[in-house]
Amino acid sequence: MKDKKKSLYLYEALELRAEYESRIKTLKDCLPETKQNRDRFSFGRDDAGIRRPSPDFDVASAREDLRNLELKRRKLNSAIQQANFNHFIDFKGDSVNLNEALETRKALNERIGEFHNQVVTSSYQRVIYKEGRDIVEENEISYTDSVKNGARHI
C-alpha cells in the first residue's frame, strides 16, 4: 500500500485489493490446515511418496504474512466503501453516489440475464410426440416480442 500522504485512485485500490486477495489465497493454500493440504503435510505415505514441508517454508511466517495481508485488505475495503458512499455522479439527471450506481448496474445486469433467458426460451417451441402426432406447446411470449421487450427495457 502507498504511504499515508499519497492517496490511491479508486481503480488502483480495486487492483490492489485483487492483488491482496490473490496473495491471501496463495498463502492459505500453503498452510497445513487448508483442506487440500491436511493429508499433504503429514509424514504419511501415499502413491506419490512421502511429502513434508519444504525446509525454506516457514508456517509461522506464512501465517503472520496472511494476518498482515488480511488486515490491509480490510482497511482497503473500508476505504473503497467510504469512497463509494462519498463520491457522487450524475445519473439520468439525479446525483447518486457510486454505491447506488453500482447497485443500479448490478440490477441492470440481472435484467439483461433475465431477458437473455426469455429470448433463448422463446426461440424454440416444445414439441411432444404423442400417439402418432405432434403436440406443439406455444411459448408464453413469442420470440419477436421477447426480442422487442429486451431491447426496449435495457
C-alpha positions, 0 to 999 in steps of 0.5 A: 500500500502507498504511504499515508500522504499519497492517496490511491485512485479508486481503480488502483485500490480495486487492483490492489485489493485483487492483488491482496486477495490473490496473495491471501489465497496463495498463502492459505493454500500453503498452510497445513490446515487448508483442506487440500493440504491436511493429508499433504503435510503429514509424514504419511505415505501415499502413491506419490511418496512421502511429502513434508514441508519444504525446509525454506517454508516457514508456517509461522511466517506464512501465517503472520504474512496472511494476518498482515495481508488480511488486515490491509485488505480490510482497511482497503475495503473500508476505504473503497466503501467510504469512497463509494458512499462519498463520491457522487455522479450524475445519473439520468439527471439525479446525483447518486453516489457510486454505491447506488450506481453500482447497485443500479448496474448490478440490477441492470445486469440481472435484467439483461440475464433475465431477458437473455433467458426469455429470448433463448426460451422463446426461440424454440417451441416444445414439441411432444410426440404423442400417439402418432402426432405432434403436440406443439406447446406455444411459448408464453411470449413469442420470440419477436416480442421477447426480442422487442421487450429486451431491447426496449427495457435495457 
